């Protein structure tokens, strides 16, 4: 009887550890995917039409 109870506790403990590990892996994968999508959004420069002020003055675009 005691042996069955101990075996049941061990199985329950293993099951909880496995579920915890699975949830941890899912969370890590989710964070990695979110970081990847976030970095892909900022791959391009913010302002692609940027020109330095001195070149704008030389071209006569300034007022």
C-alpha positions, 0 to 999 in steps of 0.5 A, a space after each residue: 500500500 505504501 509502495 503504491 502511494 510512493 509510486 503515485 507521488 513519483 509519477 505525479 511529480 514527474 508529470 508536473 516536472 514534464 508539464 513545467 518544462 513543456 510550458 517553459 519551452 513554449 514560453 521561450 519559443 514565443 519570446 524568440 518569435 516575438 523578438 524576431 518579428 520585432 527586429 524584422 520591423 526595424 530592419 530598414 532605417 526609419 527615414 529612407 529619404 534622409 539627406 544631410 543638411 549641407 547637401 541640401 544647401 548646396 543644391 539650393 533647396 534651402 530657404 
